[in-house]
Amino acid sequence: MYIKKVTKILAILVLFCAFFGGCEAIDAILPSAGNYKVNIQINDIPLDECSFVKSEDEIFPYFEESVSDDKDVTGLVVFLRNSSGEVVGGRVIYSLENEDALRDGLIISVESLDGVLPPFSVPGGLPMGRYTLVYQVMSGKSVLQKMEKSFFYLSRNVFSYEGINVYMPGVARNSLLIPRDTVIMLEAAVDFDSRLNPYVIWYEGKRKISEGKLSEGAGHLFWQAPEQSGFFSLRAEVFPIDNIEGFAGYQKEISLLVSSNTMNINLVSENIPQLVRWYTFANNLNDSKAEASAEHALKPAEKNNPVWMGANGTYGLATGQNNVFFLPGILIPDAGREAWQTLFRFKSLEDGIIFSAAFDRSGDVSMHLSAEDGKLVLMLKSPAQTVSQSYNIPPAFADNSFLVAGVNFVVLPDRVTAQLNIVGDFIDGELAAKPISLKAVTEDEFQIQLGFPDNNNETDEEASENMPEPKRTINTIWDEFALYYKPPMEIIIEELKPLADEDQASFDSINN
């Protein structure tokens, strides 16, 4: 008898709170035979699959399963809480009953709670941040079930994810056909405002393989193709912030075909005997002719970490004022009677010094290759003299795509001679560019550097007054760089000679 009285009193208290307390005080959940699943749809995507809302987005609630046959369900209440747990904005009340007993919100009368319900928007003026959507499945003035889901409100900040870009090392015919063992660079193409610091998680299949902030380089993934051929799926999930607990990010997936019939194409190969240094920049600074030799690797200046950038389907090493790398010093044998040749493939991003070579320890005698107003400029300098020669970049490269070029030079004890060549530009068998020459005292060693440090001695205050806009510190992407003992034509002739001898022998055998 006592138990029945207590039960009766509790039931009266629940009804009293439901009637006089209004929607905000309805926290007592009545027993229900159903387990209701409510979700939110934004831009045709469920909130479970992407937890980000923009100011212009409309929010569409819906029951994942039909409730039309459940006579207990008469409405749905949706409202927001901020990170402090406070209710922000009003409540949206979807009701089957034509009454307005719940006056603290927007009442939307509906004929059915099945399907996608009419939309509502996030209240104006809310700051960017984490919020919680609270759903209450109602039976009259009582709550049958209460659920919560977190989302991140972007306000008017830009945050979009276009997809995954694929970049190959070397000259590739098809970025989706990957040679075995090749290291490719994948890039999560994210556009975002400076107030955000996006976070990226990379997956291979279902396995997480990398994660981190975009500002720390996590937007790029270097993936080495396996030995076996076949299709491989990689996926990147991006978030506008690094506090990602409880959120679902934007996801994009890409399928790559690893094939044994696909070959990387480089300018040169390690089998050329005249090759001294060869860098292919496949996510490392190693000399590709001597991978295991640490002393032959490029050395960064001031311990700066390498920056890798992609363009036109290729990725490479980025250099500039704050990204400078030195080749090991090269001894000049036989009293300087050897000719030298650099051969390289690069992309010029803006004007500035592309690479240089110092022919004495002080750096007073030097060679520079620069990009200036749509031209390549080769310059020789000494304390007493400066000579230069400019070269129009061919129209085929007017879109600033990758360009193959080289510099022939000879270093004598009292003179330096150099000649620029953009590969393919010949006139009657001769290089189109004219050589330049400089009298100077040189030494028995020279050193090449990619990029060039900013030697501007202005103070930060003076620099800010003279240049309101900050200068870019990167002006070149290197795809390949090689150094020979001899100019390319001599190398080509020597390489083709055995083939010519074979052809001659075949011709003789046929005629005999």
N, C-alpha and C positions, 0 to 999 in steps of 0.2 A: 504493500500500500504506500509506504514511504517513497519507494523508487518511482512509482507512478506519479506522485505529487511533484517530485523533483523534475522529472521529464516534462511534465506539463508546464512548470514554471519556466524551464529553459526554452521551451518552444515559444512561450508568450514573449520572453525577452528578445528572442531572435526576430519575431514579427515586429515588436516595438522598435527595435533598432533599424529594421529595414524600412519602416514607414516614416519615422521621424528623422532618421539620420541622413537621408539623401544618398546619392550614388557614391560620394567620396567615403562615406562611413560603411559602405557595404563590403565588409571583409569576411563575414560569416558565409561559408560555402555550404549550401544544402546538398544532401546526398543525391546522387544521380546515377542512373544505370548506365549512362553514356560516358564515353571518353572523347570529348569533342576536340577536333583538330582545326585550329584557326591559323591562317597564314596571311601574309601581306604580299601583294604583287606591285612591283614598281617597274615601269617600262617593260611590262610583260615578263619580268623575271621575279620569281619568288624571293622573299627576303632571306630565306635559308641559303640561297645560292649567291647572293650579293648583298652585303649589309651596309650599303652606302646610299644616302638620300641627298639630293640637291634641292635648292630652294624652289626650282621650277617643277619638281617632280610631284605627281599626284599619287596618293596612296590608296590602293584598292584592297580592302579586306575581303576575305572569303573563307567559307568552311570547306575544308578539303574533302569532306564526305557530306552527303545530303542529310539535312535535319528536318526536311519537310514532314516526315512521318513521326517526328518526336514532338508530342503535344506539350512537353514541359518547356521547350525552348521557345521563347517569345521575343527575344531581342539579343543584340550584341552591343556592348559598350567598349569603345576604344579611347584611350587617352595616353598622354606622354608624361614621363618623369625624367628629370635631368639627373646628372651624376650624383647630386646630393639627395636624391629621392623625392624632390619636390615636384608636384604636379604643375606642368606648364601648359598654358593654353586651356581651351575648354575640352569638354568631352564630346565625342560623337556617338550618338545613340541611334542604332538601327532597330526599329521597333515594328512588330506586327500589329500592335494594339494602337488604336487611334485615341490615345490619351497623352497628356503632357505632365504626368506626375513628377517626372524627373526634369526639373526646370533648369539645371545648372549646366546644360550642354546643348549642342545642336541636335535636335531630334529629326531623324530622317525616317519617314514612314515608308515601309516596303511591303509588297505583297508576299514576298518569299525571301527567306534567308539563304536559299540555294544560289549557287553561281557567284559571280563576282559582284560585290556590292558597290553602290555609288562611291566615288572617290572623295577624299578630303586632302588638304594640304597641311604641311608643317606650319605652325603659327609664324607670322612674320616677325623679324627682329631677333630670332633666336641665334645665339652665337654658335660657331662651329664647335663640335664636340660629341661626346658619347651620350646617347639617350636610350631610354627603354620604352618600348610600346607595351602597354598593358591591355590585355583583352579580358573582358568579363562576359561569359555566356549567361544570359539572364532568363529567369522564369518569373515574369511579372516584375516585382521589385527586389527579388532575391537573386543571389549569384549561384549559378549551378557549377561554374568552373572558372578559375582565374589562371591566366598564362602571361608570361612576359618574354619578350625578345629584344635583344640589344641591336642598335644600329648606330652608325656614325653619320652625323649630319655635316655635310660639306658646305652648307650655306651657298654662297655664290663662288666658291673657290673651284678652279678648274682641276679636274682629275679624270683623265680618260686613258684607256688602254687600247692601243690600236692592234697589237699582235706581237709576234715574235719574228725578228729579222735574223736571217742566216748569213754569216760571212765566212768565206773560205780563205785559207792562206794561199798565196800564189794566184796565178791566172786560171780561174776556173770557168769551164764552159757552162756548168749547171750547178747552182748552189744547193739543189735538192738531191743531187747524186754525189754521195760522199765516198771518197776512196777509203779503203780500210786503213786504220791506224792514224788517219788524219785528225789534227786538232782543229775544230771549227769554233767560231765564236757565235754564240746566240745572244741576242739583245732583246730585252723586254722594252718595247717602244711605248713609253709612258709620257703623257703630257700632263704637267701639274704646276700649280702655283708655288711660289717660293715659300709660302707659309707652311707647306706640307713637306714631310720627309718620308716618302714612300718606302715600303718594306716589300721585299720580293722573296718568294719561296719557289725553288726549282724542284721538279720531280722528273724522274725517269720511270715511266710506268706509274706504279703506286709508291715508289721509293723516293723519299726526300733526299736530295743530293747536295743542296746548297741553299742558304738563306742569308738575308742581311738587308741593310739599308742601301737605297740607291746612292746616297751620298758617299758611301764607302765602297762603291763599285759593284754591289751585288746585282745590279741590273744587267751585267754581262756574265755569261757562263761559258767557260771553255770546256768543250766536251770532246773527248777522244773517241773516235769511231772504233768499234771493236774489230777483232780479227775476222769474225764471221759476217757474211753478207745477210741482208734482210732489212725489214722495216723496223724502225725504232721510234717510239713516241716519247716526246718530252713536253713538259707542261710548266708554265709559269703562272703563279697566283700572286697578284699585287694588291697591296693595301695602302691607303693614304697615310697611315701612321705606323709606328713600330709597336704600339700597344694593341696587339691584334687579338687578344683573348676574347672569345665569344663572337668573333666576326667571320664572315665568309668573304673572300676577296674576289676581284675580277679574275677570271681564269681564261687562258688561251692555250691551245695545244698545237703541236706541229709534228708531222710524221716525216722522218728522214729515211732515205733508202741508202744503205751502205752497200757498195758494189765493188767487186774485184775487177770489173772491166773499166773502171774510171781511174784516170791517172791525174795527179797534180801536174801542172805545167809551170815550170820555173824558167827564168831567163838562162840559167847556166846549170851545171851539174858538178858534183864533187870530183868527177873523173878527169876534169881538165887539169893537166899538170901545171899550167901557168897560174892557176887560181891560188891566191894567197889568203884571202879572207872571203867568207860568203855567209851572209845573214838573211834568213828567210822570215824571221820575226813570227814564227808560229807559236805565239804565247811564251817566248823565251828570248833571251839576249845571247844565246849560244852561237858560236861559229858553226854553221851547218857542215863545214868541211871537217871539223874536229869537235864533234858534239861533247866528247868527254873532257875536253881541255878547258879548264876554268880560266886559264891565263889568256885564252883567245877570245873570251866572251867580251861583249860590250860592257864598259864600265860607266855607270851613271855618275853624273856630277852631283856633289853635295848630298849623296845618299838618297836622291829622289827616286821614288818607285816608278816603274814604267807605266805609262798610260797607253791602253790599247783602244783604237778607234776603228770603226767600220765605215766603208763608203763604197758604192758601186759594186756590191757583192763581195768585196775583199776587205780584210782587216789587216792592220799593221801597227807599228810603233809610232806613237805621236811624239813629235819633238817641237821645240820652240824655246822661248826665253827661259822658262823654268823647267824645261825637260830636255836636258843636254846629255849626250852619251858619247863616250870616247872609244874609238878603236884602239887596240894595243899599238904601241909605237912600232913603226916599220923601219928596219935597217935598210940602208941603200947599199947594195953590194957593188963590187967592182968599180969603185970610184965614180959612181953615178952615171954609168953608161947604159943603164936599163931604162926603157920606156915603161910608163905605168898607165893603167886604165881603170877607171871606176865605171861600173855599169849598174844602173839602179832603176827601180820602178817606184814612183812616188806620186802622191797627190798633194798639190799645193792648195792650202786652204786660204791663205792671204799673203800679202807681201811680207818679205823678210828674208833673212839668211837661211838657206836650206841646209847646206853643209859647208864645212871649211876644212882646210889643211894647213898646219903650221910646219914650216921647214927649218925653223930654228927653235931653241928652247925658250926664248923670250916671246915667241909668237909675232915678232916684228915682220918677218918674211912669211907671207901667208897667201892662200888662195881661197876665194869665197864664191859660192854659187848662190844667187839670190833670185827671188821673184819680185819684179817691179813693174807695175802697170801693164800686166798682160805679157810681159817679156821675161826671159831668163837672162840674167846678167852674170857673166864670168869675170872675176876681178882678181888681179895679182897686185899685192901691196908690199912695199918695203919702206923703211924710214925715209928714203929719198924719192920714191916714185910710186905712182899708182897707174895701172893700165887696165882697161876693161873692154869687153866686147858683149853686145847685147844680141839677143836672138828672139825673133817673134815666135811665139808658141803657135804651132799649126792650127788651122781652123777646126780640125777634127777634135781638138782638145779644148775648144773654147768653153765647153760646159764644165771645165775644171775637173775632168775625170783623170784617171791615173795615166801617167806619162812615163815612157821609157827613154832614158837619156844616159849620157856618159861623158866623162872628161878624160882626154888623153893628156898626160903631162910628163915632162922630163925634168929631173932635178940634177943639175950640175953644180959643182962647187961654187961657181960664180954666176949662175943664171938659172932661171926657171921659165919653162915654156909650157903653155897649156892651150888646149883646143876643146871647145864644147861641141857635142854632137847629140842631136835629138835623133834617135834611131829611126832610120828610114829616109832621112833627108840627105840624099847624095846628089851631086851634080856631076855628070859624066864620070862617075866612079870616084869622085873626090867628095870629101865632107864639105857641106855647104858653108859651115862656119870657118872663119879664118883664125889661125892661131895667134895668140898674144904672147909676148915675151918680156921678161923683166931681169935686169941685172941686179944681182943681190948675192950676198955671202950666205951660203946654206951650210947645213951640217950633214952628218951621215945618218940621220934618222928624221922621219917626219911622222906626224900624227894627224889623223882625220877625226873630226867630231861632227856628229849629227845634231842639228840645232845650234843655237848661239845664245849665250847669256846676255841679259839686259845690263849693259854697262852704264846706264843713265845714272848720273850722280846727283840728280835732283832730290831734294827732301820730299817726304810724303806730302807735305803741305803744298810745296811748289808743283809737284806732279798733279795734285788734285785741281789746282788752279789752271794749269795749262791743258790738262786733259780731263774734262768732266766725265767722260765715259771711259771705263777701264779698258785697257788693251787686252786683247786675247793673248794668252801665253803660248798657244800652240798654233803653228802655221804649216806643218807638214805631217803627212802620214806616209811612213815607209813600208812598202810591201816587200822589197828585196834590195840588197846592196852587196855588190861584189867588187873585189879588188884583184886585178891581174898584174903580171909582170909586163905584159905586152898589149898593144892596142887590139881591138876586136877583130880587125880584118886579118891580122896575122894568125890569131887564134882560129878564126873560121877556116882560113886556108889550110892550116895544119890539121884541123879536124877533118876537112873534106878530102885531103890528099889520099888517105887510105881507101876511101870510097871510090875516088877517081881511078886509083890503081886497079881496084877490083873490076870496075866497069871496063877499063882498057883490056884487062886480062880476059874478061868474058867476050869482048869484041874480037880479040885476036883468036880466041878458041873457035868462035863461030866462023870467022873468015878462013881459018885453016881447015 
